[in-house]
Amino acid sequence: MKYRMVISAILIVLFGVNAHAQMSFCFKSSENKNLKIKFTVIDKDWKYGCVQYDKQEYAIFVKLKYDTVLHEYSDHPSLIKYVWEEIVDDSVTGIYQFNLQGASFDNIYYTRKKDKKRFKFESTGVGLKDCDCDW
């Protein structure tokens, strides 16, 4: 546990060089209102980030697996699907995914690798105060 906190801190510091690109998004579970996460993108290309669960001391590193344009519109922002791999101890332990169109999130899911359990989330907004979520 302590090892994970140190690794997470190092990754955040290393990628924090692009702090101007850092952006946090806040989500809560659709099924379990006590399950809340802060998803932080830590580079301008959205290739790296971290996820921190509410009341958790450390963040979990995520890296972009792929993004794909699902639909292009002539008068609206494109609909894009993002999929990130959660990395713990050099292993993929889960997948985060959501669709994004402009500032609107849809189909937000986390799938835990060990048992394929899927958790659905809904957006609660952008973390505006020091990238903290205001649940």
N, C-alpha and C positions, 0 to 999 in steps of 0.2 A: 504494500500500500504506500509506504513512504517513498519507495523507488518510483512509483508512478507519479507522485506529486512532484518529485525532483525533475523527472523527464518532462512532464507537462510544463513546468516553470521554465525550463531551458528552451523548449520549443517555442513558447510564447515570447520569450525574450529574443530569441534568434529571429523569429518572423516579425517581431514587433518593430523592426527597422522600417517596415512599410506601414507604420501605425496610421498614417493618413488614409489607408485603404481599409483599415479594420472597421467592421460593421457587425453588430450583434442583432440577432433576431430572437424573439421570445415566443415560446410555444407551450401549450398545456395539453395534456392528454384529453381526448374526446371522451374516453371511457372512464378514466380515473382522474378526477380533478386535482388530486394531490401530486400527480406526476407532472413536473414542469422542467423544461430545459431552456438553456440559453445556447444558441448556436452562433458561434462567432467565426466570421471569415477573416483571416489574418493576412491576406495579400490581395492586391488589386485584380488579379486574374481569377480569383475564387478557387485556387487549386489546393489551398491548405486552410485548415481551421481547427477549431476545437469545440467540444460540446461540454457543457457543465450542467449537471442536474441541480435543481434547487436544493440548497443546504449541503451540497457536496463540496469538500475542501479542494478538490483538484479537478482540472479539466482533462478531457479525453481527446487525444489527437485524432483528427480526421483528414483524409486527403481525397481529392476529387478522383473518382473512378472514371466518370464520363459525364458530359452534358450534351444534350441534343435538342435541336429546335423541333418541337412537335408541330407547330403551326406558325406560319408567317402571315401577318396581316398588313395591309397597305396603310391602314389608318390607326392602328394600335400597336403597342409593343408585341414582339413575338412571344409565343408561349414556349418556355424552355424547361426541360426536365433536367434536374441536377441529381446526381447520385454520388455519395461519399462513402468511403470505407472507414470504419472506426478501427483504429489500430491500438492494441494494448499488448505490451511485451512482444513486439515485432510480429504479431498475428492479427489477422482481420477477425474482429469479434462481433461485428454487426454492420448493417448498412442503413444510412440515412438517405431519404430521398424526398424531394418535393418538386412541384411544378411552380414556376414563377412567371407571371406576366406583369411587367411593370413593377408595381409595389404589392401585387396581390399574390398570396400563396395559396396553393391548393394541393390536395393529395399528399399531405405530410405524413410520412411513415418512418418508423424505425423497425428493422427486422433483426432480432437477436440471432446470431449464427448458431449457437449451441442447440437450440430447440425450435428454431424457425418461427418463434412467437413474434407476432406483428403488433405494433402499437401505433395507433393513429393519433395525430396531434392536430391542433388548430392554432393559428397564429394569434398572438396577443399584442403584436406590434413590434416596433424596433426599440431596442434598448437605448434610450436617449440620454439617461443620466450616467455618465462614466461607463457606458455600455452595460449598465445593470438593467435587469428586467424589473418592472414594477407590476408584480402580480397582485 
